Amino acid sequence: MIDDSVPVVRSAVRALLTMARADGHLISGDCGVAVSGGPDSLALAAAAAYVAPSLDLRMHGLVVDHGLQPGSAQVAQRAADTLLELGLTTAKVLPVTVDGPGGMEAAARKARYAALRAALPAPDALVLLGHTRDDQAETVLLGLGRGSGPRSIAGMRPLDPPWARPLLGVSRLTTVAACARLGLTPWTDPHNADPRFTRVRLRTEVLPLLEDVLSGGVAEALARTAAQVREDNDALDALARAALRSAQTDAALDVAALADVPAAVRRRALRCWLLAAGVRELTDPQLRAADELVGRWRGQGGVWLAGGLVVRRAHGRLLLDRPDR
């Protein structure tokens, strides 16, 4: 059987970069590639280096060293050296400190994205990330299990500047095969086999069980579901923005302008308004309670939100106050 893994990865990278440029990105000609040294990001980097000349792009390798394991600096430097051998324009190691709330996974993710954003090679540059279809399936499962709503089930976007994920339609097996075909030796992160991490258990226990019970195709189905939900989200968000524009008067919302808007659209409009006004950590129960000030008004009091803010209804308007001031 002919192994088409390398052209599959290259085609995926070329397609997304072409689309990104058509959308007005990459005018400077610079693009970052985030690389851990694993098979996904290594196959991505090789493909990026291959397609860059034909697209007149300069690829800059960005290797984040989380410092969580002995010898991590050496692993990061080897990855950077490999990127230069592949033909990337530059390769830089970005050491970070992993700390803060939410556990090690969340803290590492926050530190990694902050470092990559700070290292953008140009203001309009994109950073290519090696997330695959399998990663997308894991993200959807996490969203389903946590009841996080359609935004979480919609998964990761292929293009969400400055982030670009060309491999969301490519399987992890394909990236492994591409590395083997190209003679590349990926680094195996011990954390990727550590059952303390939720994603590891999803990857090694839950998804294989679902594939067995449902006779295969689960990762593809979950990724397809994410794309469908994402399209629905975009349509509902557009309706919500229009509803918000018609209801907003100064810092308040006109209740009458929102009363006949479908609840799903109205809650999206309220969410947008509240987040833009500085509300943090808005929960679904809080959002639904705020929506009842419009859709099920009974003279009830205001809804307390994070940061000491209260959304309340008065004189046919929704107001956001900080009562302690």
Secondary structure as UniProt FT lines:
FT   HELIX           5..22
FT   TURN            23..24
FT   TURN            27..28
FT   STRAND          30..34
FT   HELIX           39..55
FT   STRAND          58..65
FT   TURN            70..71
FT   HELIX           72..86
FT   STRAND          90..95
FT   HELIX           103..118
FT   TURN            123..124
FT   STRAND          126..128
FT   HELIX           133..146
FT   HELIX           150..153
FT   STRAND          159..160
FT   TURN            161..162
FT   STRAND          163..164
FT   TURN            166..169
FT   HELIX           172..182
FT   HELIX           190..193
FT   TURN            195..196
FT   HELIX           198..201
FT   HELIX           202..206
FT   HELIX           207..213
FT   TURN            214..215
FT   HELIX           218..247
FT   STRAND          248..249
FT   TURN            250..251
FT   STRAND          252..254
FT   HELIX           255..258
FT   TURN            259..260
FT   HELIX           263..276
FT   TURN            277..278
FT   HELIX           284..295
FT   STRAND          303..305
FT   TURN            306..308
FT   STRAND          309..314
FT   TURN            315..316
FT   STRAND          317..321
FT   TURN            323..324
//
